[in-house]
Amino acid sequence: MSIERVNIRLTPEGQLAVLSKSEVAKLLDTSQSGLYRLYRKCSLAVLNSGIAMDNAKELLSQYESFDLRLLQVERGLRLELVNAPGVAFVEGKIIRGIKELLFAVLRDIIYVSNEVDMPDDADSDEVTNAVFQILRNAGALRTMRPPNLVVCWGGHSISLEEYDYSKEVGYQMGLRGLDICTGCGSGAMKGPMKGAAIGHAKQRIDDGRYLGISEPGIIAAEPPNPIINELVIMPDIEKRLEAFVRVAHGIVVFPGGVGTAEEILYLIGILMNPENQNLPFPLIFTGPASAAPYFERIDRFIGATLGREAQKMYHIIIDDPTAVASEMLVGMRRVRKFRKAKDDAYYFNWLMNIEPEFQRPFRPDHVSMGQLNLSRDQAPYLLAANLRRAFSGIVAGNVKEDGIRAVEESGVFELHGDAGIMGLMDELLESFVVQQRMKLPGGQYTPCYRIVDNVPVADVGTH
């Protein structure tokens, strides 16, 4: 079946009406170090908003002839799309929401290129300031709102029952005036937004927020869903995760796969830091009755690897959307009271301490994955950081273009560690495979990893 292609010129609305010659040159630089490949990939993902696909390599190969050009004309900037996906257009005109997201891509890539240049070992405050500045430049920090932003995490590959449940939770939160932020993809990232949009409509809330936070490595694998009305693209997964927890006033976790496990371990590792012990941060795991075994397995994995203290960081609510929304609303009031007493901003959680181990970019390849320290011979928060990296690498091997290529060229990633931990991880990952949570249904899943246990701690490097 042929795919419709469209050629069109677009004029930006609101911001970035003009670019300097050097900025245009950067964006259209097709060299290995240039921005063109990054800009093209993110733009193509946005133009495919709403499609059911989770393979960045496949998406890019479908549109090899797609191109974009930036034109400096007498009245300002024009963006020319060549052989663009037809799904982004209706009666020859680009869908307005997609057009807005397309220029959000341009805004964030230009800003990061111009303003965010730091080494991997930058100090913690410098990284946090960069996250703040990217969000501020995108207009994502709203100063006149009380705490009401709920970040929702969960898988893109979930059952219809789980999707409908996430939508009902979103509806109940929308009725209570809560806004939604997700990773901007499909499944449990789309459901809460869709439900909240209906709740907001019933309450005549016309400025409801549906904020999507992505990063270049994942956006082509998880194109933005159609509900998104704000999009921010962070430079890497670590800054994306920090952005989530800095803007969130509470987090709801729905069933998911390795990406969701990565997010959970990231947040729990941070909350286990003694400096964050008194920080109110409502965290709820929830799903329909059929998802109870899923959360039992997640809870068991957390308890067995990180201990009972880690299990105290969250509350599991099964099959009760109203209870989830009500508890989150109560949590928002605690957050507001705490921030007010501490003179901390409502719009950005400055008081949360995030250690460098959770901020340094991890680039999964066969060496870095093999050297992860997955042993108990370290502080629990460090184990959480390394487990997070392991799951991040599996996400890359499953859906990200570079990760897929690495596995195709050099074989699967190997993970080494204590037998007990590796056994728990193997059990958890196998459950994701059986439940079709690794990728969208449609074919047999081929693992991009191999679990290796009984490796002496001395032979396992740290990263």
C-alpha positions as CSV (number, residue, x, y, z in Angstrom):
1,M,0.0,0.0,0.0
2,S,1.4,3.4,-1.0
3,I,1.8,6.1,1.6
4,E,0.5,9.5,0.7
5,R,3.2,12.2,0.6
6,V,2.7,15.9,0.8
7,N,4.9,19.0,-0.1
8,I,4.0,22.2,1.7
9,R,5.5,25.4,3.1
10,L,4.5,26.5,6.6
11,T,4.8,29.8,8.5
12,P,5.5,29.6,12.3
13,E,3.0,31.0,14.7
14,G,3.9,32.8,18.0
15,Q,7.7,32.2,18.3
16,L,10.7,31.5,16.2
17,A,9.5,33.6,13.4
18,V,13.1,34.3,12.4
19,L,16.3,32.4,12.7
20,S,19.9,33.5,12.2
21,K,22.0,32.3,9.3
22,S,24.1,30.3,11.7
23,E,21.1,28.6,13.2
24,V,19.8,27.6,9.8
25,A,23.2,26.3,8.9
26,K,23.3,24.2,12.1
27,L,19.9,22.7,11.5
28,L,20.7,21.8,7.8
29,D,24.2,20.5,8.6
30,T,24.1,16.9,7.3
31,S,27.6,16.0,8.6
32,Q,28.0,13.5,11.4
33,S,28.2,16.2,14.0
34,G,25.4,18.3,12.5
35,L,21.8,18.8,13.7
36,Y,20.0,17.8,10.5
37,R,19.5,14.1,11.3
38,L,18.3,14.9,14.8
39,Y,15.9,17.7,13.6
40,R,14.6,15.5,10.8
41,K,13.9,12.5,13.1
42,C,12.0,14.5,15.6
43,S,10.0,16.4,13.0
44,L,9.1,13.1,11.3
45,A,7.9,11.7,14.6
46,V,5.6,14.7,15.2
47,L,4.2,14.4,11.6
48,N,3.2,10.8,12.5
49,S,1.4,11.8,15.6
50,G,-1.1,9.2,16.7
51,I,0.2,6.3,14.6
52,A,0.6,2.8,16.2
53,M,4.3,2.1,15.8
54,D,7.2,1.6,18.3
55,N,10.2,1.0,16.1
56,A,12.2,4.2,15.2
57,K,14.3,2.4,12.6
58,E,11.2,1.2,10.8
59,L,9.6,4.6,10.9
60,L,12.6,6.3,9.5
61,S,13.0,3.7,6.7
62,Q,9.4,4.2,5.6
63,Y,10.1,7.9,4.9
64,E,13.6,7.9,3.5
65,S,12.6,10.6,0.9
66,F,11.2,13.0,3.6
67,D,13.1,16.2,3.7
68,L,12.7,19.6,5.3
69,R,14.2,23.0,4.4
70,L,14.3,26.3,6.2
71,L,13.8,29.4,4.1
72,Q,14.6,32.9,5.1
73,V,12.2,35.0,3.1
74,E,11.3,38.7,3.1
75,R,8.6,38.3,5.8
76,G,10.5,35.9,8.0
77,L,10.9,32.1,8.3
78,R,9.3,29.4,6.2
79,L,9.5,25.7,6.8
80,E,9.3,23.6,3.6
81,L,8.3,19.9,4.0
82,V,9.1,17.5,1.1
83,N,7.4,14.1,0.9
84,A,5.8,14.6,4.4
85,P,3.5,11.9,5.8
86,G,0.0,12.4,4.5
87,V,-1.5,11.5,7.9
88,A,-0.6,15.0,9.1
89,F,-2.9,16.7,6.7
90,V,-6.6,17.1,6.1
91,E,-7.9,18.5,2.8
92,G,-4.4,19.6,1.9
93,K,-3.8,21.5,5.1
94,I,-1.6,20.5,8.0
95,I,-3.5,19.6,11.2
96,R,-3.1,22.6,13.5
97,G,-2.0,20.7,16.6
98,I,0.7,18.9,14.5
99,K,1.9,22.2,13.1
100,E,2.3,23.6,16.7
101,L,4.3,20.5,17.7
102,L,6.4,20.8,14.6
103,F,7.6,24.3,15.6
104,A,8.0,23.1,19.2
105,V,10.6,20.7,17.8
106,L,12.4,23.5,16.1
107,R,12.3,25.7,19.2
108,D,13.8,23.0,21.5
109,I,16.5,21.8,19.2
110,I,17.7,25.4,18.5
111,Y,17.6,26.3,22.2
112,V,19.5,23.2,23.3
113,S,22.1,23.6,20.5
114,N,22.7,27.3,21.4
115,E,22.3,27.3,25.2
116,V,22.9,23.8,26.6
117,D,26.4,22.6,26.2
118,M,27.8,20.7,29.1
119,P,30.1,17.7,29.7
120,D,28.7,14.4,30.9
121,D,30.3,15.0,34.3
122,A,28.8,18.5,34.8
123,D,27.8,19.2,38.5
124,S,24.3,18.5,39.7
125,D,23.2,22.1,39.9
126,E,24.4,22.8,36.4
127,V,22.3,19.9,35.0
128,T,19.2,21.0,37.0
129,N,19.6,24.6,35.8
130,A,19.7,23.3,32.2
131,V,16.5,21.3,32.7
132,F,14.9,24.4,34.2
133,Q,16.0,26.7,31.3
134,I,14.7,24.3,28.6
135,L,11.3,24.0,30.3
136,R,11.2,27.8,30.9
137,N,12.1,28.5,27.2
138,A,9.3,26.1,26.2
139,G,6.7,27.9,28.3
140,A,6.1,24.8,30.4
141,L,6.6,26.5,33.8
142,R,3.3,28.1,34.8
143,T,3.7,30.5,37.7
144,M,0.1,31.4,38.4
145,R,-1.2,27.8,39.0
146,P,-1.4,26.0,42.4
147,P,0.1,22.5,42.4
148,N,-2.1,20.4,40.1
149,L,0.1,18.7,37.5
150,V,0.0,14.9,37.6
151,V,2.7,13.0,35.7
152,C,1.4,9.7,34.4
153,W,3.8,6.9,33.5
154,G,2.9,3.6,31.9
155,G,3.5,1.4,28.9
156,H,2.7,2.1,25.2
157,S,1.9,-1.6,24.7
158,I,-1.0,-2.3,27.1
159,S,-4.3,-4.1,26.9
160,L,-7.6,-2.4,25.9
161,E,-8.8,-2.9,29.5
162,E,-5.7,-1.2,30.9
163,Y,-6.0,1.6,28.4
164,D,-9.7,2.2,29.3
165,Y,-8.8,2.2,33.0
166,S,-6.1,4.8,32.5
167,K,-8.6,6.9,30.6
168,E,-11.1,6.6,33.5
169,V,-8.4,7.6,36.0
170,G,-7.6,10.6,33.8
171,Y,-11.3,11.5,33.7
172,Q,-11.6,11.5,37.4
173,M,-8.5,13.6,37.8
174,G,-9.8,16.0,35.1
175,L,-13.1,16.4,37.0
176,R,-11.0,17.5,40.0
177,G,-9.1,20.1,37.9
178,L,-5.9,18.2,37.7
179,D,-3.7,18.6,34.6
180,I,-1.8,15.8,33.0
181,C,1.8,15.3,31.8
182,T,3.1,12.1,30.2
183,G,5.8,10.8,28.0
184,C,3.5,11.9,25.1
185,G,3.2,8.5,23.4
186,S,0.3,6.0,23.1
187,G,-1.3,3.6,25.5
188,A,-1.0,4.7,29.2
189,M,0.5,8.0,28.0
190,K,-2.6,8.8,25.8
191,G,-5.4,7.4,28.0
192,P,-5.1,9.7,31.0
193,M,-4.9,12.8,28.7
194,K,-8.0,11.7,26.8
195,G,-9.9,11.1,30.0
196,A,-8.8,14.3,31.5
197,A,-9.9,16.2,28.4
198,I,-13.4,15.0,28.9
199,G,-13.3,15.8,32.6
200,H,-12.0,19.3,31.9
201,A,-14.8,19.8,29.3
202,K,-17.5,18.9,31.8
203,Q,-16.0,21.3,34.3
204,R,-15.7,24.0,31.5
205,I,-12.0,24.1,32.1
206,D,-10.7,25.6,28.8
207,D,-7.0,25.8,29.7
208,G,-6.4,22.2,30.6
209,R,-2.8,21.1,30.2
210,Y,-1.7,18.0,28.3
211,L,2.0,18.2,28.5
212,G,4.3,15.7,26.7
213,I,8.0,15.4,27.6
214,S,10.1,13.4,25.2
215,E,13.7,13.1,24.0
216,P,15.2,12.5,20.6
217,G,16.0,8.8,21.2
218,I,12.4,7.8,22.0
219,I,10.2,10.3,20.1
220,A,10.5,8.4,16.8
221,A,9.6,5.2,18.5
222,E,6.7,6.8,20.4
223,P,5.3,9.6,18.2
224,P,3.2,12.2,20.2
225,N,-0.4,11.3,20.8
226,P,-3.1,13.6,19.3
227,I,-4.1,15.0,22.8
228,I,-0.8,16.8,23.5
229,N,-1.1,20.5,23.5
230,E,2.4,21.2,24.9
231,L,5.5,19.4,23.8
232,V,9.0,19.7,25.2
233,I,12.0,17.7,23.8
234,M,14.8,17.3,26.4
235,P,18.3,16.5,25.2
236,D,18.5,12.9,26.7
237,I,16.6,10.4,28.8
238,E,18.2,11.6,32.1
239,K,17.1,15.2,31.6
240,R,13.7,14.0,30.5
241,L,13.3,12.0,33.7
242,E,14.5,14.9,35.8
243,A,12.1,17.2,34.0
244,F,9.2,14.8,34.9
245,V,10.0,14.8,38.7
246,R,10.8,18.6,38.8
247,V,7.5,19.7,37.3
248,A,5.3,16.9,38.8
249,H,3.3,17.5,41.9
250,G,2.5,13.8,42.0
251,I,2.9,10.7,39.8
252,V,0.5,7.9,38.8
253,V,2.0,4.8,37.4
254,F,0.0,2.5,35.2
255,P,1.0,-1.0,33.9
256,G,3.9,-0.9,31.5
257,G,7.1,-2.6,30.5
258,V,10.9,-1.9,30.8
259,G,10.4,1.8,30.2
260,T,8.0,2.1,33.1
261,A,10.3,0.0,35.3
262,E,13.1,2.4,34.4
263,E,11.0,5.4,35.4
264,I,9.9,3.7,38.7
265,L,13.5,2.9,39.6
266,Y,14.7,6.4,38.8
267,L,12.1,8.0,41.1
268,I,12.4,5.5,43.9
269,G,16.2,5.9,43.9
270,I,15.8,9.6,44.3
271,L,13.2,9.4,47.0
272,M,15.4,7.1,49.0
273,N,18.0,9.8,49.4
274,P,17.9,10.9,53.0
275,E,17.7,14.6,51.9
276,N,14.4,13.9,50.2
277,Q,12.7,11.9,53.1
278,N,10.4,14.7,54.2
279,L,9.5,15.8,50.8
280,P,5.8,15.2,50.1
281,F,5.5,13.5,46.7
282,P,2.4,11.4,46.1
283,L,3.2,8.3,44.1
284,I,0.4,5.8,43.2
285,F,0.7,2.6,41.3
286,T,-2.7,1.6,39.8
287,G,-4.5,-0.5,37.2
288,P,-7.7,-2.6,36.7
289,A,-8.2,-5.8,38.7
290,S,-6.5,-7.8,36.0
291,A,-3.3,-5.8,36.6
292,A,-3.0,-6.8,40.3
293,P,-0.5,-9.6,39.6
294,Y,1.6,-7.1,37.5
295,F,1.9,-4.7,40.5
296,E,2.5,-7.5,42.9
297,R,5.5,-8.6,40.8
298,I,6.8,-5.0,40.6
299,D,6.4,-4.6,44.3
300,R,8.2,-7.9,45.0
301,F,11.1,-6.9,42.7
302,I,11.5,-3.5,44.4
303,G,11.3,-5.1,47.9
304,A,13.8,-7.9,47.0
305,T,16.3,-5.5,45.4
306,L,16.0,-2.2,47.2
307,G,14.3,-3.2,50.5
308,R,11.2,-2.4,52.5
309,E,12.1,1.3,52.8
310,A,11.7,1.6,49.0
311,Q,8.3,0.0,49.1
312,K,7.1,2.7,51.5
313,M,7.5,5.3,48.8
314,Y,4.4,4.4,46.9
315,H,0.7,3.3,47.4
316,I,-0.9,0.6,45.3
317,I,-4.6,1.2,44.4
318,I,-6.2,-1.5,42.3
319,D,-9.4,-1.0,40.3
320,D,-10.6,2.3,41.8
321,P,-10.1,5.4,39.6
322,T,-12.0,7.6,42.0
323,A,-9.8,6.7,44.9
324,V,-6.7,7.4,42.8
325,A,-7.9,10.9,41.9
326,S,-9.1,11.7,45.4
327,E,-5.8,10.6,47.0
328,M,-3.8,12.6,44.4
329,L,-5.9,15.7,45.1
330,V,-5.2,15.3,48.9
331,G,-1.5,14.9,47.9
332,M,-1.6,18.1,46.0
333,R,-2.8,19.9,49.1
334,R,0.1,18.6,51.1
335,V,2.5,19.6,48.3
336,R,1.1,23.1,48.3
337,K,1.3,23.5,52.0
338,F,4.9,22.2,52.1
339,R,6.1,24.4,49.2
340,K,4.4,27.5,50.7
341,A,6.1,26.8,54.1
342,K,9.5,26.4,52.4
343,D,9.1,29.3,50.0
344,D,9.7,26.8,47.1
345,A,8.2,27.4,43.7
346,Y,5.0,25.6,42.8
347,Y,6.1,25.2,39.2
348,F,9.5,23.6,39.7
349,N,10.7,21.3,42.5
350,W,13.9,23.0,43.5
351,L,14.1,21.3,46.9
352,M,14.4,17.7,45.5
353,N,18.0,16.5,45.7
354,I,19.1,14.5,42.6
355,E,22.5,12.9,42.8
356,P,24.8,12.9,39.8
357,E,24.3,9.1,39.3
358,F,20.8,9.9,38.2
359,Q,21.8,12.8,35.9
360,R,24.9,11.6,34.0
361,P,23.9,10.4,30.5
362,F,24.1,6.6,30.1
363,R,24.7,5.6,26.5
364,P,23.9,1.9,26.2
365,D,26.2,-0.2,24.2
366,H,27.7,-3.7,24.6
367,V,30.5,-2.4,26.8
368,S,28.5,0.0,29.1
369,M,25.7,-2.6,29.6
370,G,28.2,-5.3,30.4
371,Q,30.0,-3.2,32.9
372,L,27.0,-2.2,35.0
373,N,27.3,-3.0,38.7
374,L,24.2,-5.0,39.4
375,S,25.3,-6.3,42.8
376,R,24.3,-5.7,46.4
377,D,27.7,-4.4,47.3
378,Q,26.6,-0.8,47.0
379,A,24.1,1.6,48.6
380,P,20.5,0.9,47.6
381,Y,20.1,4.2,45.8
382,L,23.2,3.3,43.7
383,L,21.7,-0.1,42.9
384,A,18.5,1.7,41.8
385,A,20.6,4.0,39.5
386,N,22.3,1.0,37.9
387,L,19.1,-1.0,37.6
388,R,17.6,2.0,35.9
389,R,20.4,2.1,33.4
390,A,20.0,-1.6,32.7
391,F,16.3,-1.2,31.9
392,S,17.1,2.0,29.8
393,G,19.5,-0.1,27.7
394,I,16.8,-2.7,27.1
395,V,14.4,0.1,26.0
396,A,17.1,1.2,23.5
397,G,17.6,-2.3,22.1
398,N,13.8,-2.7,21.8
399,V,12.7,0.5,20.1
400,K,15.4,3.1,19.6
401,E,17.2,3.4,16.3
402,D,20.8,3.3,17.6
403,G,20.0,0.5,20.1
404,I,18.3,-1.6,17.4
405,R,21.3,-1.2,15.1
406,A,23.8,-2.0,17.8
407,V,22.0,-5.3,18.6
408,E,21.6,-6.2,14.9
409,E,25.3,-5.6,14.3
410,S,26.9,-7.1,17.4
411,G,24.3,-9.3,19.1
412,V,22.3,-8.9,22.3
413,F,23.4,-6.9,25.3
414,E,24.7,-8.9,28.2
415,L,23.9,-8.0,31.8
416,H,26.0,-9.4,34.7
417,G,25.4,-9.3,38.4
418,D,24.6,-11.1,41.6
419,A,22.7,-14.3,41.0
420,G,19.8,-13.2,43.2
421,I,19.3,-9.9,41.5
422,M,19.7,-11.3,38.0
423,G,17.2,-14.0,38.8
424,L,14.7,-11.4,39.9
425,M,15.4,-9.3,36.8
426,D,15.0,-12.3,34.5
427,E,11.7,-13.2,36.1
428,L,10.4,-9.6,35.7
429,L,11.5,-9.3,32.1
430,E,10.1,-12.6,31.2
431,S,6.7,-11.6,32.6
432,F,6.9,-8.5,30.4
433,V,7.5,-10.7,27.4
434,V,4.6,-13.1,28.2
435,Q,2.2,-10.2,28.7
436,Q,3.4,-8.5,25.4
437,R,4.6,-5.4,27.2
438,M,8.0,-5.2,25.4
439,K,6.6,-4.0,22.1
440,L,3.3,-3.5,20.4
441,P,1.5,-6.8,19.6
442,G,1.9,-8.2,16.1
443,G,4.9,-10.5,16.1
444,Q,7.1,-12.7,18.3
445,Y,9.4,-10.7,20.5
446,T,13.1,-11.3,20.1
447,P,15.0,-10.3,23.3
448,C,17.8,-7.7,22.9
449,Y,19.4,-8.8,26.1
450,R,20.9,-11.8,27.9
451,I,20.9,-12.3,31.7
452,V,24.2,-13.6,33.1
453,D,24.4,-14.4,36.8
454,N,26.9,-15.7,39.3
455,V,29.5,-13.2,38.3
456,P,31.9,-12.2,41.1
457,V,31.5,-8.5,42.1
458,A,35.2,-7.9,41.5
459,D,34.7,-8.7,37.8
460,V,31.8,-6.3,37.4
461,G,32.8,-2.7,36.5
462,T,30.8,0.4,37.7
463,H,29.6,3.0,35.3
